[in-house]
Amino acid sequence: MLIQLGFSGLAMGAIYGLVALGFTLIWNAVGIVNFAQGELVMLAAFVSVASLSQALHLPWAVNLVLTVVFMAVFGLFMARGIYHPLRNAPQLGAIVATLGLSIFLKNSAVLVWGPDPLIDSGPFGNATVSLGPAKIYGQHVLILVTMVVLMVLQVAMFRGTAIGKAMRATAQDREVARLMGINTDRVIALIFAYACMLAGVAGVLVAPVFYVSADMGGMVALKAFASSIVGGFGHVPGAVIGGLILGLMDAFGSYFLSSQYIDVISFGLLIAFLIFRPQGLFGEPEMERP
């Protein structure tokens, strides 16, 4: 049972970590919190399940690729259509714009795909993998393997490619990156596209675990935001580790205490970090001059 709970918690934590990475990348690049990140997961789940799987009957792997491509294009639209016109305005304007986008996406999903939740069996259905006496759901294994692959590819991209280095430079100091000849507007658009791609992967992977509904993005976004705080807001590896911690707490807390207390445990941890260690596990404390 402990092994099964561990895999279940790590799988959900990987989803939280992917969404938290989107929060972190956009925050590092432009200094705003994208409140539409959870609804992007919901949008990807609906596109994959309702439009590609149930309507067009495409294979799961094709769904994943097409959904990620769609979300990348949507990320470019977000950068050029929502952030770019507000780039010189106060940050609050862009933050409110992402909040408005989240409301728009949620209501649009109800209008396009209906209010009834959808069920997706995923590529494995209810198939399990035996690990000693434990039975691990194939979908949970797929989520964890995908997470590891994505993290390896991300590290390779950020450290070994020109566009990855440009993203890191823009995230560290946009003005200096611009002075060094980097087209920061283009790089920011790519960062938005990449964050939406991560949300797309999370949406496709979580669809067989959750019911796909217009409300599914809200809780995922809250848990991902809490993961970012726990790991250290703005710290990329910390976002992933924070997500895994919250996923494990959800799994073990629901088993040993009650599923009714899952949110209490998670957000209680968030409040504790905000009070006693606001910089998170891996963040550095910041001091401001009076």
Stockholm file with secondary structure:
# STOCKHOLM 1.0

chainA/1-290         MLIQLGFSGLAMGAIYGLVALGFTLIWNAVGIVNFAQGELVMLAAFVSVASLSQALHLPWAVNLVLTVVFMAVFGLFMARGIYHPLRNAPQLGAIVATLGLSIFLKNSAVLVWGPDPLIDSGPFGNATVSLGPAKIYGQHVLILVTMVVLMVLQVAMFRGTAIGKAMRATAQDREVARLMGINTDRVIALIFAYACMLAGVAGVLVAPVFYVSADMGGMVALKAFASSIVGGFGHVPGAVIGGLILGLMDAFGSYFLSSQYIDVISFGLLIAFLIFRPQGLFGEPEMERP
#=GR chainA/1-290 SS CHHHHHHHHHHHHHHHHHHHHHHHHHHHHHSCCCTTHHHHHHHHHHIIIIIIIIITCCCHHHHHHHHHHHHHHHHHHIIIIIIGGGTTSCHHHHHHHHHHHHHHHHHHHHHHHCSSCBCCCTTTTTCEEEETTEEEEHHHHHHHHHHHHHHHHHHHHHHHSHHHHHHHHHHHCHHHHHHTTCCHHHHHHHHHHHHHHHHHHHHHHHTTTSCBCTTHHHHHHHHHHHHHHHHCTTCHHHHHHHHHHHHHHHHHHHHHTCGGGHHHHHHHHHHHHHHHCTTTTTCCCCCCCC
#=GC SS_cons         CHHHHHHHHHHHHHHHHHHHHHHHHHHHHHSCCCTTHHHHHHHHHHIIIIIIIIITCCCHHHHHHHHHHHHHHHHHHIIIIIIGGGTTSCHHHHHHHHHHHHHHHHHHHHHHHCSSCBCCCTTTTTCEEEETTEEEEHHHHHHHHHHHHHHHHHHHHHHHSHHHHHHHHHHHCHHHHHHTTCCHHHHHHHHHHHHHHHHHHHHHHHTTTSCBCTTHHHHHHHHHHHHHHHHCTTCHHHHHHHHHHHHHHHHHHHHHTCGGGHHHHHHHHHHHHHHHCTTTTTCCCCCCCC
//
